[in-house]
Amino acid sequence: MVAVSNLNSSFSTLGVGIQFIQQAERMGLFNLGDMMDVNLMKLKKHKEFSFTWYADMLDLLKEQGLLRQFQERQL
């Protein structure tokens, strides 16, 4: 499990690209904690949402060991 301090880390410290970061910020997501708490149904309706970005988000969560927990929260 990821430490709470890691959930508050900015995306730039996690090595993700600037385009991903900018798109995330336009959707109100600034760190892993924001991603973990997001309402996926609302996120998908956001005008900035794309499935390409979402796939990158899932990859990031997987790299950080958070994918399973994210999926469970969305059930």
CHARMM internal coordinates of N, CA and C (Angstrom, degrees):
IC EDIT
DIST 1 N 1 CA 1.4512
DIST 1 CA 1 C 1.5299
ANGL 1 N 1 CA 1 C 109.09
DIST 1 C 2 N 1.3061
ANGL 1 CA 1 C 2 N 116.26
DIHE 1 N 1 CA 1 C 2 N 145.85
DIST 2 N 2 CA 1.4577
ANGL 1 C 2 N 2 CA 122.97
DIHE 1 CA 1 C 2 N 2 CA -177.82
DIST 2 CA 2 C 1.5238
ANGL 2 N 2 CA 2 C 109.62
DIHE 1 C 2 N 2 CA 2 C -82.00
DIST 2 C 3 N 1.3155
ANGL 2 CA 2 C 3 N 115.61
DIHE 2 N 2 CA 2 C 3 N 138.98
DIST 3 N 3 CA 1.4594
ANGL 2 C 3 N 3 CA 120.66
DIHE 2 CA 2 C 3 N 3 CA 178.12
DIST 3 CA 3 C 1.5249
ANGL 3 N 3 CA 3 C 109.97
DIHE 2 C 3 N 3 CA 3 C -65.38
DIST 3 C 4 N 1.3219
ANGL 3 CA 3 C 4 N 116.67
DIHE 3 N 3 CA 3 C 4 N 149.18
DIST 4 N 4 CA 1.4556
ANGL 3 C 4 N 4 CA 121.92
DIHE 3 CA 3 C 4 N 4 CA -179.94
DIST 4 CA 4 C 1.5230
ANGL 4 N 4 CA 4 C 110.65
DIHE 3 C 4 N 4 CA 4 C -57.53
DIST 4 C 5 N 1.3246
ANGL 4 CA 4 C 5 N 117.59
DIHE 4 N 4 CA 4 C 5 N -36.39
DIST 5 N 5 CA 1.4672
ANGL 4 C 5 N 5 CA 120.09
DIHE 4 CA 4 C 5 N 5 CA 179.52
DIST 5 CA 5 C 1.5263
ANGL 5 N 5 CA 5 C 111.10
DIHE 4 C 5 N 5 CA 5 C -61.85
DIST 5 C 6 N 1.3273
ANGL 5 CA 5 C 6 N 117.82
DIHE 5 N 5 CA 5 C 6 N -33.72
DIST 6 N 6 CA 1.4664
ANGL 5 C 6 N 6 CA 120.60
DIHE 5 CA 5 C 6 N 6 CA 177.51
DIST 6 CA 6 C 1.5213
ANGL 6 N 6 CA 6 C 111.27
DIHE 5 C 6 N 6 CA 6 C -68.81
DIST 6 C 7 N 1.3121
ANGL 6 CA 6 C 7 N 117.60
DIHE 6 N 6 CA 6 C 7 N -30.42
DIST 7 N 7 CA 1.4654
ANGL 6 C 7 N 7 CA 120.80
DIHE 6 CA 6 C 7 N 7 CA 178.96
DIST 7 CA 7 C 1.5204
ANGL 7 N 7 CA 7 C 110.48
DIHE 6 C 7 N 7 CA 7 C -65.68
DIST 7 C 8 N 1.3202
ANGL 7 CA 7 C 8 N 117.65
DIHE 7 N 7 CA 7 C 8 N -25.31
DIST 8 N 8 CA 1.4547
ANGL 7 C 8 N 8 CA 121.86
DIHE 7 CA 7 C 8 N 8 CA -178.69
DIST 8 CA 8 C 1.5280
ANGL 8 N 8 CA 8 C 113.03
DIHE 7 C 8 N 8 CA 8 C -93.44
DIST 8 C 9 N 1.3271
ANGL 8 CA 8 C 9 N 116.92
DIHE 8 N 8 CA 8 C 9 N -0.64
DIST 9 N 9 CA 1.4640
ANGL 8 C 9 N 9 CA 121.05
DIHE 8 CA 8 C 9 N 9 CA 179.88
DIST 9 CA 9 C 1.5258
ANGL 9 N 9 CA 9 C 109.90
DIHE 8 C 9 N 9 CA 9 C -70.49
DIST 9 C 10 N 1.3230
ANGL 9 CA 9 C 10 N 115.27
DIHE 9 N 9 CA 9 C 10 N 140.94
DIST 10 N 10 CA 1.4688
ANGL 9 C 10 N 10 CA 119.14
DIHE 9 CA 9 C 10 N 10 CA 177.25
DIST 10 CA 10 C 1.5216
ANGL 10 N 10 CA 10 C 109.41
DIHE 9 C 10 N 10 CA 10 C -69.34
DIST 10 C 11 N 1.3164
ANGL 10 CA 10 C 11 N 116.03
DIHE 10 N 10 CA 10 C 11 N 156.90
DIST 11 N 11 CA 1.4554
ANGL 10 C 11 N 11 CA 120.48
DIHE 10 CA 10 C 11 N 11 CA 179.96
DIST 11 CA 11 C 1.5244
ANGL 11 N 11 CA 11 C 111.51
DIHE 10 C 11 N 11 CA 11 C -61.69
DIST 11 C 12 N 1.3112
ANGL 11 CA 11 C 12 N 117.24
DIHE 11 N 11 CA 11 C 12 N -33.90
DIST 12 N 12 CA 1.4627
ANGL 11 C 12 N 12 CA 119.71
DIHE 11 CA 11 C 12 N 12 CA -177.86
DIST 12 CA 12 C 1.5361
ANGL 12 N 12 CA 12 C 111.39
DIHE 11 C 12 N 12 CA 12 C -62.82
DIST 12 C 13 N 1.3162
ANGL 12 CA 12 C 13 N 117.75
DIHE 12 N 12 CA 12 C 13 N -31.17
DIST 13 N 13 CA 1.4651
ANGL 12 C 13 N 13 CA 120.02
DIHE 12 CA 12 C 13 N 13 CA 178.13
DIST 13 CA 13 C 1.5219
ANGL 13 N 13 CA 13 C 111.92
DIHE 12 C 13 N 13 CA 13 C -74.33
DIST 13 C 14 N 1.3411
ANGL 13 CA 13 C 14 N 116.67
DIHE 13 N 13 CA 13 C 14 N -13.23
DIST 14 N 14 CA 1.4646
ANGL 13 C 14 N 14 CA 121.21
DIHE 13 CA 13 C 14 N 14 CA -179.80
DIST 14 CA 14 C 1.5229
ANGL 14 N 14 CA 14 C 111.82
DIHE 13 C 14 N 14 CA 14 C -95.34
DIST 14 C 15 N 1.3214
ANGL 14 CA 14 C 15 N 116.73
DIHE 14 N 14 CA 14 C 15 N -0.62
DIST 15 N 15 CA 1.4520
ANGL 14 C 15 N 15 CA 120.53
DIHE 14 CA 14 C 15 N 15 CA 175.26
DIST 15 CA 15 C 1.5210
ANGL 15 N 15 CA 15 C 115.86
DIHE 14 C 15 N 15 CA 15 C 81.16
DIST 15 C 16 N 1.3229
ANGL 15 CA 15 C 16 N 117.66
DIHE 15 N 15 CA 15 C 16 N 21.11
DIST 16 N 16 CA 1.4719
ANGL 15 C 16 N 16 CA 119.33
DIHE 15 CA 15 C 16 N 16 CA 177.67
DIST 16 CA 16 C 1.5329
ANGL 16 N 16 CA 16 C 109.58
DIHE 15 C 16 N 16 CA 16 C -87.37
DIST 16 C 17 N 1.3097
ANGL 16 CA 16 C 17 N 115.73
DIHE 16 N 16 CA 16 C 17 N 159.28
DIST 17 N 17 CA 1.4577
ANGL 16 C 17 N 17 CA 121.25
DIHE 16 CA 16 C 17 N 17 CA -176.16
DIST 17 CA 17 C 1.5145
ANGL 17 N 17 CA 17 C 113.72
DIHE 16 C 17 N 17 CA 17 C -71.94
DIST 17 C 18 N 1.3226
ANGL 17 CA 17 C 18 N 114.64
DIHE 17 N 17 CA 17 C 18 N 157.19
DIST 18 N 18 CA 1.4600
ANGL 17 C 18 N 18 CA 121.43
DIHE 17 CA 17 C 18 N 18 CA -177.60
DIST 18 CA 18 C 1.5253
ANGL 18 N 18 CA 18 C 111.86
DIHE 17 C 18 N 18 CA 18 C -63.02
DIST 18 C 19 N 1.3213
ANGL 18 CA 18 C 19 N 118.37
DIHE 18 N 18 CA 18 C 19 N -35.75
DIST 19 N 19 CA 1.4659
ANGL 18 C 19 N 19 CA 120.55
DIHE 18 CA 18 C 19 N 19 CA 179.53
DIST 19 CA 19 C 1.5300
ANGL 19 N 19 CA 19 C 110.68
DIHE 18 C 19 N 19 CA 19 C -63.81
DIST 19 C 20 N 1.3303
ANGL 19 CA 19 C 20 N 116.83
DIHE 19 N 19 CA 19 C 20 N -42.48
DIST 20 N 20 CA 1.4610
ANGL 19 C 20 N 20 CA 121.22
DIHE 19 CA 19 C 20 N 20 CA 176.63
DIST 20 CA 20 C 1.5238
ANGL 20 N 20 CA 20 C 109.93
DIHE 19 C 20 N 20 CA 20 C -60.70
DIST 20 C 21 N 1.3280
ANGL 20 CA 20 C 21 N 115.84
DIHE 20 N 20 CA 20 C 21 N -46.28
DIST 21 N 21 CA 1.4704
ANGL 20 C 21 N 21 CA 121.26
DIHE 20 CA 20 C 21 N 21 CA -177.95
DIST 21 CA 21 C 1.5239
ANGL 21 N 21 CA 21 C 110.71
DIHE 20 C 21 N 21 CA 21 C -61.48
DIST 21 C 22 N 1.3150
ANGL 21 CA 21 C 22 N 116.84
DIHE 21 N 21 CA 21 C 22 N -47.38
DIST 22 N 22 CA 1.4638
ANGL 21 C 22 N 22 CA 120.66
DIHE 21 CA 21 C 22 N 22 CA -178.51
DIST 22 CA 22 C 1.5263
ANGL 22 N 22 CA 22 C 111.40
DIHE 21 C 22 N 22 CA 22 C -62.39
DIST 22 C 23 N 1.3175
ANGL 22 CA 22 C 23 N 116.86
DIHE 22 N 22 CA 22 C 23 N -42.50
DIST 23 N 23 CA 1.4597
ANGL 22 C 23 N 23 CA 120.08
DIHE 22 CA 22 C 23 N 23 CA 179.40
DIST 23 CA 23 C 1.5270
ANGL 23 N 23 CA 23 C 110.18
DIHE 22 C 23 N 23 CA 23 C -66.00
DIST 23 C 24 N 1.3212
ANGL 23 CA 23 C 24 N 116.86
DIHE 23 N 23 CA 23 C 24 N -41.88
DIST 24 N 24 CA 1.4680
ANGL 23 C 24 N 24 CA 120.69
DIHE 23 CA 23 C 24 N 24 CA 178.09
DIST 24 CA 24 C 1.5239
ANGL 24 N 24 CA 24 C 110.62
DIHE 23 C 24 N 24 CA 24 C -60.59
DIST 24 C 25 N 1.3298
ANGL 24 CA 24 C 25 N 116.47
DIHE 24 N 24 CA 24 C 25 N -45.11
DIST 25 N 25 CA 1.4604
ANGL 24 C 25 N 25 CA 120.24
DIHE 24 CA 24 C 25 N 25 CA -178.58
DIST 25 CA 25 C 1.5229
ANGL 25 N 25 CA 25 C 111.81
DIHE 24 C 25 N 25 CA 25 C -64.64
DIST 25 C 26 N 1.3244
ANGL 25 CA 25 C 26 N 117.09
DIHE 25 N 25 CA 25 C 26 N -35.40
DIST 26 N 26 CA 1.4707
ANGL 25 C 26 N 26 CA 119.33
DIHE 25 CA 25 C 26 N 26 CA 176.79
DIST 26 CA 26 C 1.5307
ANGL 26 N 26 CA 26 C 111.67
DIHE 25 C 26 N 26 CA 26 C -66.17
DIST 26 C 27 N 1.3339
ANGL 26 CA 26 C 27 N 116.09
DIHE 26 N 26 CA 26 C 27 N -21.28
DIST 27 N 27 CA 1.4698
ANGL 26 C 27 N 27 CA 120.58
DIHE 26 CA 26 C 27 N 27 CA 176.86
DIST 27 CA 27 C 1.5276
ANGL 27 N 27 CA 27 C 111.42
DIHE 26 C 27 N 27 CA 27 C -96.94
DIST 27 C 28 N 1.3389
ANGL 27 CA 27 C 28 N 116.89
DIHE 27 N 27 CA 27 C 28 N 4.78
DIST 28 N 28 CA 1.4576
ANGL 27 C 28 N 28 CA 120.64
DIHE 27 CA 27 C 28 N 28 CA 177.03
DIST 28 CA 28 C 1.5151
ANGL 28 N 28 CA 28 C 114.75
DIHE 27 C 28 N 28 CA 28 C 84.75
DIST 28 C 29 N 1.3357
ANGL 28 CA 28 C 29 N 117.20
DIHE 28 N 28 CA 28 C 29 N 19.69
DIST 29 N 29 CA 1.4601
ANGL 28 C 29 N 29 CA 121.78
DIHE 28 CA 28 C 29 N 29 CA -179.99
DIST 29 CA 29 C 1.5228
ANGL 29 N 29 CA 29 C 108.57
DIHE 28 C 29 N 29 CA 29 C -109.92
DIST 29 C 30 N 1.3337
ANGL 29 CA 29 C 30 N 116.39
DIHE 29 N 29 CA 29 C 30 N 121.29
DIST 30 N 30 CA 1.4577
ANGL 29 C 30 N 30 CA 120.53
DIHE 29 CA 29 C 30 N 30 CA -174.41
DIST 30 CA 30 C 1.5235
ANGL 30 N 30 CA 30 C 113.87
DIHE 29 C 30 N 30 CA 30 C -120.21
DIST 30 C 31 N 1.3387
ANGL 30 CA 30 C 31 N 117.26
DIHE 30 N 30 CA 30 C 31 N -9.77
DIST 31 N 31 CA 1.4611
ANGL 30 C 31 N 31 CA 120.88
DIHE 30 CA 30 C 31 N 31 CA 179.69
DIST 31 CA 31 C 1.5283
ANGL 31 N 31 CA 31 C 109.90
DIHE 30 C 31 N 31 CA 31 C -161.79
DIST 31 C 32 N 1.3207
ANGL 31 CA 31 C 32 N 116.88
DIHE 31 N 31 CA 31 C 32 N 177.44
DIST 32 N 32 CA 1.4669
ANGL 31 C 32 N 32 CA 121.06
DIHE 31 CA 31 C 32 N 32 CA -179.02
DIST 32 CA 32 C 1.5243
ANGL 32 N 32 CA 32 C 111.81
DIHE 31 C 32 N 32 CA 32 C -61.89
DIST 32 C 33 N 1.3137
ANGL 32 CA 32 C 33 N 116.73
DIHE 32 N 32 CA 32 C 33 N -35.84
DIST 33 N 33 CA 1.4648
ANGL 32 C 33 N 33 CA 120.19
DIHE 32 CA 32 C 33 N 33 CA 178.70
DIST 33 CA 33 C 1.5208
ANGL 33 N 33 CA 33 C 111.68
DIHE 32 C 33 N 33 CA 33 C -60.68
DIST 33 C 34 N 1.3288
ANGL 33 CA 33 C 34 N 116.08
DIHE 33 N 33 CA 33 C 34 N -40.59
DIST 34 N 34 CA 1.4665
ANGL 33 C 34 N 34 CA 119.61
DIHE 33 CA 33 C 34 N 34 CA 176.85
DIST 34 CA 34 C 1.5223
ANGL 34 N 34 CA 34 C 110.47
DIHE 33 C 34 N 34 CA 34 C -61.69
DIST 34 C 35 N 1.3243
ANGL 34 CA 34 C 35 N 116.47
DIHE 34 N 34 CA 34 C 35 N -41.23
DIST 35 N 35 CA 1.4687
ANGL 34 C 35 N 35 CA 120.28
DIHE 34 CA 34 C 35 N 35 CA 179.07
DIST 35 CA 35 C 1.5237
ANGL 35 N 35 CA 35 C 111.11
DIHE 34 C 35 N 35 CA 35 C -63.66
DIST 35 C 36 N 1.3094
ANGL 35 CA 35 C 36 N 115.70
DIHE 35 N 35 CA 35 C 36 N -42.68
DIST 36 N 36 CA 1.4627
ANGL 35 C 36 N 36 CA 119.73
DIHE 35 CA 35 C 36 N 36 CA -177.40
DIST 36 CA 36 C 1.5257
ANGL 36 N 36 CA 36 C 111.76
DIHE 35 C 36 N 36 CA 36 C -65.88
DIST 36 C 37 N 1.3246
ANGL 36 CA 36 C 37 N 116.84
DIHE 36 N 36 CA 36 C 37 N -28.77
DIST 37 N 37 CA 1.4624
ANGL 36 C 37 N 37 CA 121.18
DIHE 36 CA 36 C 37 N 37 CA -176.96
DIST 37 CA 37 C 1.5223
ANGL 37 N 37 CA 37 C 113.98
DIHE 36 C 37 N 37 CA 37 C -95.17
DIST 37 C 38 N 1.3272
ANGL 37 CA 37 C 38 N 117.25
DIHE 37 N 37 CA 37 C 38 N -3.25
DIST 38 N 38 CA 1.4617
ANGL 37 C 38 N 38 CA 120.96
DIHE 37 CA 37 C 38 N 38 CA -173.49
DIST 38 CA 38 C 1.5298
ANGL 38 N 38 CA 38 C 112.05
DIHE 37 C 38 N 38 CA 38 C -66.72
DIST 38 C 39 N 1.3156
ANGL 38 CA 38 C 39 N 114.93
DIHE 38 N 38 CA 38 C 39 N 145.47
DIST 39 N 39 CA 1.4619
ANGL 38 C 39 N 39 CA 121.39
DIHE 38 CA 38 C 39 N 39 CA 170.85
DIST 39 CA 39 C 1.5263
ANGL 39 N 39 CA 39 C 105.99
DIHE 38 C 39 N 39 CA 39 C -86.48
DIST 39 C 40 N 1.3156
ANGL 39 CA 39 C 40 N 116.79
DIHE 39 N 39 CA 39 C 40 N 106.78
DIST 40 N 40 CA 1.4609
ANGL 39 C 40 N 40 CA 121.52
DIHE 39 CA 39 C 40 N 40 CA -173.02
DIST 40 CA 40 C 1.5250
ANGL 40 N 40 CA 40 C 112.36
DIHE 39 C 40 N 40 CA 40 C -60.80
DIST 40 C 41 N 1.3124
ANGL 40 CA 40 C 41 N 117.94
DIHE 40 N 40 CA 40 C 41 N -36.51
DIST 41 N 41 CA 1.4737
ANGL 40 C 41 N 41 CA 120.35
DIHE 40 CA 40 C 41 N 41 CA 179.88
DIST 41 CA 41 C 1.5252
ANGL 41 N 41 CA 41 C 110.33
DIHE 40 C 41 N 41 CA 41 C -64.21
DIST 41 C 42 N 1.3238
ANGL 41 CA 41 C 42 N 117.54
DIHE 41 N 41 CA 41 C 42 N -41.87
DIST 42 N 42 CA 1.4668
ANGL 41 C 42 N 42 CA 120.88
DIHE 41 CA 41 C 42 N 42 CA 177.77
DIST 42 CA 42 C 1.5163
ANGL 42 N 42 CA 42 C 110.69
DIHE 41 C 42 N 42 CA 42 C -68.88
DIST 42 C 43 N 1.3307
ANGL 42 CA 42 C 43 N 116.68
DIHE 42 N 42 CA 42 C 43 N -40.20
DIST 43 N 43 CA 1.4561
ANGL 42 C 43 N 43 CA 120.45
DIHE 42 CA 42 C 43 N 43 CA -179.75
DIST 43 CA 43 C 1.5290
ANGL 43 N 43 CA 43 C 111.09
DIHE 42 C 43 N 43 CA 43 C -60.00
DIST 43 C 44 N 1.3133
ANGL 43 CA 43 C 44 N 116.62
DIHE 43 N 43 CA 43 C 44 N -43.27
DIST 44 N 44 CA 1.4711
ANGL 43 C 44 N 44 CA 120.71
DIHE 43 CA 43 C 44 N 44 CA -178.80
DIST 44 CA 44 C 1.5250
ANGL 44 N 44 CA 44 C 111.88
DIHE 43 C 44 N 44 CA 44 C -64.03
DIST 44 C 45 N 1.3096
ANGL 44 CA 44 C 45 N 117.78
DIHE 44 N 44 CA 44 C 45 N -22.81
DIST 45 N 45 CA 1.4657
ANGL 44 C 45 N 45 CA 121.39
DIHE 44 CA 44 C 45 N 45 CA 179.26
DIST 45 CA 45 C 1.5279
ANGL 45 N 45 CA 45 C 112.60
DIHE 44 C 45 N 45 CA 45 C -87.49
DIST 45 C 46 N 1.3257
ANGL 45 CA 45 C 46 N 117.30
DIHE 45 N 45 CA 45 C 46 N -9.56
DIST 46 N 46 CA 1.4597
ANGL 45 C 46 N 46 CA 121.11
DIHE 45 CA 45 C 46 N 46 CA -178.86
DIST 46 CA 46 C 1.5282
ANGL 46 N 46 CA 46 C 109.56
DIHE 45 C 46 N 46 CA 46 C -67.40
DIST 46 C 47 N 1.3047
ANGL 46 CA 46 C 47 N 117.87
DIHE 46 N 46 CA 46 C 47 N 140.90
DIST 47 N 47 CA 1.4630
ANGL 46 C 47 N 47 CA 121.88
DIHE 46 CA 46 C 47 N 47 CA -176.28
DIST 47 CA 47 C 1.5225
ANGL 47 N 47 CA 47 C 112.84
DIHE 46 C 47 N 47 CA 47 C -64.04
DIST 47 C 48 N 1.3276
ANGL 47 CA 47 C 48 N 117.92
DIHE 47 N 47 CA 47 C 48 N -22.38
DIST 48 N 48 CA 1.4661
ANGL 47 C 48 N 48 CA 121.95
DIHE 47 CA 47 C 48 N 48 CA 179.74
DIST 48 CA 48 C 1.5285
ANGL 48 N 48 CA 48 C 113.19
DIHE 47 C 48 N 48 CA 48 C -88.34
DIST 48 C 49 N 1.3234
ANGL 48 CA 48 C 49 N 117.47
DIHE 48 N 48 CA 48 C 49 N -8.14
DIST 49 N 49 CA 1.4688
ANGL 48 C 49 N 49 CA 121.09
DIHE 48 CA 48 C 49 N 49 CA -176.79
DIST 49 CA 49 C 1.5202
ANGL 49 N 49 CA 49 C 110.84
DIHE 48 C 49 N 49 CA 49 C -69.80
DIST 49 C 50 N 1.3303
ANGL 49 CA 49 C 50 N 115.38
DIHE 49 N 49 CA 49 C 50 N 139.65
DIST 50 N 50 CA 1.4708
ANGL 49 C 50 N 50 CA 121.47
DIHE 49 CA 49 C 50 N 50 CA 170.07
DIST 50 CA 50 C 1.5270
ANGL 50 N 50 CA 50 C 107.53
DIHE 49 C 50 N 50 CA 50 C -142.86
DIST 50 C 51 N 1.3100
ANGL 50 CA 50 C 51 N 115.64
DIHE 50 N 50 CA 50 C 51 N 152.78
DIST 51 N 51 CA 1.4591
ANGL 50 C 51 N 51 CA 118.56
DIHE 50 CA 50 C 51 N 51 CA -179.72
DIST 51 CA 51 C 1.5227
ANGL 51 N 51 CA 51 C 111.65
DIHE 50 C 51 N 51 CA 51 C -72.52
DIST 51 C 52 N 1.3138
ANGL 51 CA 51 C 52 N 117.57
DIHE 51 N 51 CA 51 C 52 N -23.91
DIST 52 N 52 CA 1.4673
ANGL 51 C 52 N 52 CA 120.35
DIHE 51 CA 51 C 52 N 52 CA 174.09
DIST 52 CA 52 C 1.5257
ANGL 52 N 52 CA 52 C 109.48
DIHE 51 C 52 N 52 CA 52 C -65.20
DIST 52 C 53 N 1.3343
ANGL 52 CA 52 C 53 N 116.33
DIHE 52 N 52 CA 52 C 53 N -46.14
DIST 53 N 53 CA 1.4636
ANGL 52 C 53 N 53 CA 120.46
DIHE 52 CA 52 C 53 N 53 CA 177.52
DIST 53 CA 53 C 1.5291
ANGL 53 N 53 CA 53 C 109.97
DIHE 52 C 53 N 53 CA 53 C -63.04
DIST 53 C 54 N 1.3287
ANGL 53 CA 53 C 54 N 116.73
DIHE 53 N 53 CA 53 C 54 N -41.45
DIST 54 N 54 CA 1.4671
ANGL 53 C 54 N 54 CA 121.57
DIHE 53 CA 53 C 54 N 54 CA -179.64
DIST 54 CA 54 C 1.5331
ANGL 54 N 54 CA 54 C 111.00
DIHE 53 C 54 N 54 CA 54 C -61.35
DIST 54 C 55 N 1.3281
ANGL 54 CA 54 C 55 N 116.78
DIHE 54 N 54 CA 54 C 55 N -40.83
DIST 55 N 55 CA 1.4677
ANGL 54 C 55 N 55 CA 120.47
DIHE 54 CA 54 C 55 N 55 CA 177.48
DIST 55 CA 55 C 1.5221
ANGL 55 N 55 CA 55 C 110.34
DIHE 54 C 55 N 55 CA 55 C -62.16
DIST 55 C 56 N 1.3290
ANGL 55 CA 55 C 56 N 116.62
DIHE 55 N 55 CA 55 C 56 N -40.82
DIST 56 N 56 CA 1.4650
ANGL 55 C 56 N 56 CA 120.66
DIHE 55 CA 55 C 56 N 56 CA 176.51
DIST 56 CA 56 C 1.5232
ANGL 56 N 56 CA 56 C 110.72
DIHE 55 C 56 N 56 CA 56 C -64.29
DIST 56 C 57 N 1.3314
ANGL 56 CA 56 C 57 N 116.93
DIHE 56 N 56 CA 56 C 57 N -38.46
DIST 57 N 57 CA 1.4568
ANGL 56 C 57 N 57 CA 121.17
DIHE 56 CA 56 C 57 N 57 CA 178.07
DIST 57 CA 57 C 1.5249
ANGL 57 N 57 CA 57 C 110.24
DIHE 56 C 57 N 57 CA 57 C -62.03
DIST 57 C 58 N 1.3290
ANGL 57 CA 57 C 58 N 116.71
DIHE 57 N 57 CA 57 C 58 N -44.92
DIST 58 N 58 CA 1.4651
ANGL 57 C 58 N 58 CA 120.37
DIHE 57 CA 57 C 58 N 58 CA 179.65
DIST 58 CA 58 C 1.5247
ANGL 58 N 58 CA 58 C 110.82
DIHE 57 C 58 N 58 CA 58 C -63.54
DIST 58 C 59 N 1.3328
ANGL 58 CA 58 C 59 N 117.19
DIHE 58 N 58 CA 58 C 59 N -38.94
DIST 59 N 59 CA 1.4680
ANGL 58 C 59 N 59 CA 120.49
DIHE 58 CA 58 C 59 N 59 CA 176.44
DIST 59 CA 59 C 1.5273
ANGL 59 N 59 CA 59 C 110.73
DIHE 58 C 59 N 59 CA 59 C -61.42
DIST 59 C 60 N 1.3247
ANGL 59 CA 59 C 60 N 116.71
DIHE 59 N 59 CA 59 C 60 N -43.06
DIST 60 N 60 CA 1.4581
ANGL 59 C 60 N 60 CA 121.23
DIHE 59 CA 59 C 60 N 60 CA 178.98
DIST 60 CA 60 C 1.5278
ANGL 60 N 60 CA 60 C 110.70
DIHE 59 C 60 N 60 CA 60 C -62.54
DIST 60 C 61 N 1.3240
ANGL 60 CA 60 C 61 N 116.49
DIHE 60 N 60 CA 60 C 61 N -45.13
DIST 61 N 61 CA 1.4645
ANGL 60 C 61 N 61 CA 119.92
DIHE 60 CA 60 C 61 N 61 CA 178.77
DIST 61 CA 61 C 1.5264
ANGL 61 N 61 CA 61 C 110.64
DIHE 60 C 61 N 61 CA 61 C -62.08
DIST 61 C 62 N 1.3265
ANGL 61 CA 61 C 62 N 116.72
DIHE 61 N 61 CA 61 C 62 N -39.22
DIST 62 N 62 CA 1.4646
ANGL 61 C 62 N 62 CA 120.41
DIHE 61 CA 61 C 62 N 62 CA 178.16
DIST 62 CA 62 C 1.5245
ANGL 62 N 62 CA 62 C 110.48
DIHE 61 C 62 N 62 CA 62 C -63.67
DIST 62 C 63 N 1.3312
ANGL 62 CA 62 C 63 N 117.15
DIHE 62 N 62 CA 62 C 63 N -45.62
DIST 63 N 63 CA 1.4709
ANGL 62 C 63 N 63 CA 121.55
DIHE 62 CA 62 C 63 N 63 CA 178.69
DIST 63 CA 63 C 1.5258
ANGL 63 N 63 CA 63 C 111.49
DIHE 62 C 63 N 63 CA 63 C -58.66
DIST 63 C 64 N 1.3145
ANGL 63 CA 63 C 64 N 116.28
DIHE 63 N 63 CA 63 C 64 N -33.62
DIST 64 N 64 CA 1.4659
ANGL 63 C 64 N 64 CA 121.51
DIHE 63 CA 63 C 64 N 64 CA -177.16
DIST 64 CA 64 C 1.5290
ANGL 64 N 64 CA 64 C 112.74
DIHE 63 C 64 N 64 CA 64 C -90.65
DIST 64 C 65 N 1.3305
ANGL 64 CA 64 C 65 N 117.20
DIHE 64 N 64 CA 64 C 65 N 2.52
DIST 65 N 65 CA 1.4587
ANGL 64 C 65 N 65 CA 121.25
DIHE 64 CA 64 C 65 N 65 CA 179.12
DIST 65 CA 65 C 1.5192
ANGL 65 N 65 CA 65 C 113.67
DIHE 64 C 65 N 65 CA 65 C 73.73
DIST 65 C 66 N 1.3337
ANGL 65 CA 65 C 66 N 116.58
DIHE 65 N 65 CA 65 C 66 N 25.62
DIST 66 N 66 CA 1.4620
ANGL 65 C 66 N 66 CA 120.85
DIHE 65 CA 65 C 66 N 66 CA -175.70
DIST 66 CA 66 C 1.5294
ANGL 66 N 66 CA 66 C 114.56
DIHE 65 C 66 N 66 CA 66 C -113.91
DIST 66 C 67 N 1.3158
ANGL 66 CA 66 C 67 N 117.47
DIHE 66 N 66 CA 66 C 67 N -3.17
DIST 67 N 67 CA 1.4651
ANGL 66 C 67 N 67 CA 119.66
DIHE 66 CA 66 C 67 N 67 CA -172.75
DIST 67 CA 67 C 1.5211
ANGL 67 N 67 CA 67 C 112.63
DIHE 66 C 67 N 67 CA 67 C -60.30
DIST 67 C 68 N 1.3043
ANGL 67 CA 67 C 68 N 117.14
DIHE 67 N 67 CA 67 C 68 N -48.68
DIST 68 N 68 CA 1.4723
ANGL 67 C 68 N 68 CA 120.13
DIHE 67 CA 67 C 68 N 68 CA -178.35
DIST 68 CA 68 C 1.5307
ANGL 68 N 68 CA 68 C 110.75
DIHE 67 C 68 N 68 CA 68 C -60.67
DIST 68 C 69 N 1.3191
ANGL 68 CA 68 C 69 N 116.57
DIHE 68 N 68 CA 68 C 69 N -43.61
DIST 69 N 69 CA 1.4654
ANGL 68 C 69 N 69 CA 120.58
DIHE 68 CA 68 C 69 N 69 CA 179.66
DIST 69 CA 69 C 1.5422
ANGL 69 N 69 CA 69 C 110.29
DIHE 68 C 69 N 69 CA 69 C -63.76
DIST 69 C 70 N 1.3251
ANGL 69 CA 69 C 70 N 116.92
DIHE 69 N 69 CA 69 C 70 N -40.37
DIST 70 N 70 CA 1.4650
ANGL 69 C 70 N 70 CA 120.86
DIHE 69 CA 69 C 70 N 70 CA 177.37
DIST 70 CA 70 C 1.5261
ANGL 70 N 70 CA 70 C 109.91
DIHE 69 C 70 N 70 CA 70 C -60.92
DIST 70 C 71 N 1.3261
ANGL 70 CA 70 C 71 N 116.11
DIHE 70 N 70 CA 70 C 71 N -47.32
DIST 71 N 71 CA 1.4603
ANGL 70 C 71 N 71 CA 120.39
DIHE 70 CA 70 C 71 N 71 CA -179.21
DIST 71 CA 71 C 1.5281
ANGL 71 N 71 CA 71 C 111.29
DIHE 70 C 71 N 71 CA 71 C -61.52
DIST 71 C 72 N 1.3025
ANGL 71 CA 71 C 72 N 117.20
DIHE 71 N 71 CA 71 C 72 N -41.75
DIST 72 N 72 CA 1.4672
ANGL 71 C 72 N 72 CA 120.71
DIHE 71 CA 71 C 72 N 72 CA 179.45
DIST 72 CA 72 C 1.5155
ANGL 72 N 72 CA 72 C 111.38
DIHE 71 C 72 N 72 CA 72 C -64.11
DIST 72 C 73 N 1.3268
ANGL 72 CA 72 C 73 N 117.53
DIHE 72 N 72 CA 72 C 73 N -37.79
DIST 73 N 73 CA 1.4662
ANGL 72 C 73 N 73 CA 121.11
DIHE 72 CA 72 C 73 N 73 CA 179.06
DIST 73 CA 73 C 1.5257
ANGL 73 N 73 CA 73 C 111.61
DIHE 72 C 73 N 73 CA 73 C -67.26
DIST 73 C 74 N 1.3280
ANGL 73 CA 73 C 74 N 116.45
DIHE 73 N 73 CA 73 C 74 N -25.84
DIST 74 N 74 CA 1.4599
ANGL 73 C 74 N 74 CA 119.52
DIHE 73 CA 73 C 74 N 74 CA -177.34
DIST 74 CA 74 C 1.5221
ANGL 74 N 74 CA 74 C 112.69
DIHE 73 C 74 N 74 CA 74 C -83.64
DIST 74 C 75 N 1.3141
ANGL 74 CA 74 C 75 N 117.70
DIHE 74 N 74 CA 74 C 75 N -9.73
DIST 75 N 75 CA 1.4847
ANGL 74 C 75 N 75 CA 121.04
DIHE 74 CA 74 C 75 N 75 CA -179.81
DIST 75 CA 75 C 1.5085
ANGL 75 N 75 CA 75 C 111.65
DIHE 74 C 75 N 75 CA 75 C -74.90
END
COOR INIT
IC SEED 1 N 1 CA 1 C
IC BUILD
